[in-house]
Amino acid sequence: MSDIRLPRILDESYRVAWGDLCYFKENAVTILISCLIGPLLYLVAFGYGIGSGMQSGVDDYVRFIIPGIISMATLSATFSFVSSKILIQKLFYTSFDELLLCPIKPSSVVLGKCLAGILRGMCSCVIILMIGLLISPGIKVTAFLFVLAFIASLTFSLLGILAGLLAKKHNTLTVFSSLVIVPMTFFSGTIFDISNLPAVLKYAVYALPLTHQTESIRAVMLDLPIPWLSVVIMCIYCSVFFFVSYYLIKRRSF
Amino acid sequence: MGIIIKAEGLKKSFDGFEAVKGIDIEVEEGEVFGFLGPNGAGKTTSIRMLTTMLRPTSGSITINGFGLDKDLTEAKASIGVCQQHISLDKDITVRQNIKHHAILHKMPSKEINPRIEELSELMELGPHMDKEVAELSGGWKRKASIVCSIIHRPKILFLDEPTAGLDTKSRHMLWDLIRQLNHLGTTIFLTTHYIEEAEDLCDRVAILNQGKVVALGSPRELCDSVGRITVEYSDEKGKKTMLQFPDRESGKEFMATLKDNATMSLRKTTLEDVFLIMTGEEYFKGGV
């Protein structure tokens, strides 16, 4: 990777993202509603519906679940948007080819295709956070929370790129979502305390990036000690997804 | 004028099938170079390798002096590509697609809008500029796609069957545009199924068959190489045969030997005749 020059990469990434950002700008309301409706339903259903019977390790279950819903919203807002956009642009519009014909480095293509996903993830995070503050004013909001939300949005956008690049058919992406994303959404400590899980399941759950995202965000919002190991693991996931996507684009292996 | 596109020993295999079997091409700067071949001859695979979209299995490519193995980004900056399939983003408007191409090719921002206006006027795209691509017919999409490929004034323009799906008027408009761009110094690399298009536009053509270049030269040179006069005749069963001759006299001599009831004609050899001979159509006996 001889092209690690940040200003150039950022400039090129914006150029790559320009088309997706146009689409985002013109369809912002629809896009945000579509990615918020799920997490909000979970908040109502789990927080107020069956929440009273849940053990969370925190006195107020709604306080416990809000960071989980933020994590969930970040994942749902980024992954599906980025992966389906890449797949459609690759298979049906073939406009992804055009990016590869331009004098743009593969690293910028990867980051550029993440940008709209990150924006979507951050917007979802802020909206859920505002709702969370309304219903549970005791939760803590710091700048580090936004750093974590950014890392998560970037990581899951990169996972979306990877899935979109590797999928040869729309079906493959649906199967990947059903087998990986949906279980990850529920088993990553978003809506229940994973400390109650059997040891074997706990190992599996800690292998998921969303678990570390949820634990970090929950620690910040509930004023608990920051699990730095989880933050580092998120960064490792982020780097791995980036480098694999970079390699696939550079080698045209998709 | 130097060599602006150079391919040496270009090969490409897919799962053991050799689609391109060793191509050597040199395209001069300022030339309109045609790349012809029947379906499956390896044209699109070759053009995808030349335009950096596909890595060759072996061989080397140099574009505008930049080797694709070392200076990929610099080589990409020299080219514009209009792909065989329409590769526009259908979620955004035509104008946004064109502008996105300009941005991706790092055009100075103040030049972008005047250039978009200039090209939309030239291609009569005006009324469709603010429509989403999905709303347009195939011909308008093709025009928009062509505008995207030339928005950044590339030194080399690759056109992969650009007139496919265009009506006669639009096709002529595009031919004029190709001539105009070439006049301004753009080197054009054109693949087409319309032989008369290549004959009319190209300075030189390469005919590709089964992954190999089987003929290379100007349309005139190629016609001369097989015989500049063609005699076309049908036997009693209606089977059509064509034979080429070096001149009109020898053609007429041959016609005199045919039966009186045979349907026959004598005409100039066309590039289409050369194409059919070189790509092995069986009703051609070929050669002089």
Interface residues (C-beta under 8 A of the other chain):
Chain A: R15 V16 W18 G19 C22 Y23 E26 Q89 F92 Y93 T94 S95 D97 E98 L99 L100 L101 C102 P103 I104 K105 R251 R252
Chain B: T51 T52 M53 L54 R55 T73 E74 K76 A77 I79 V81 Q83 H85 I86 S87 L88 D89 K90 D91 I92 Q96 N97 K99 H100 H101 I103 L104 H105 K106 C148
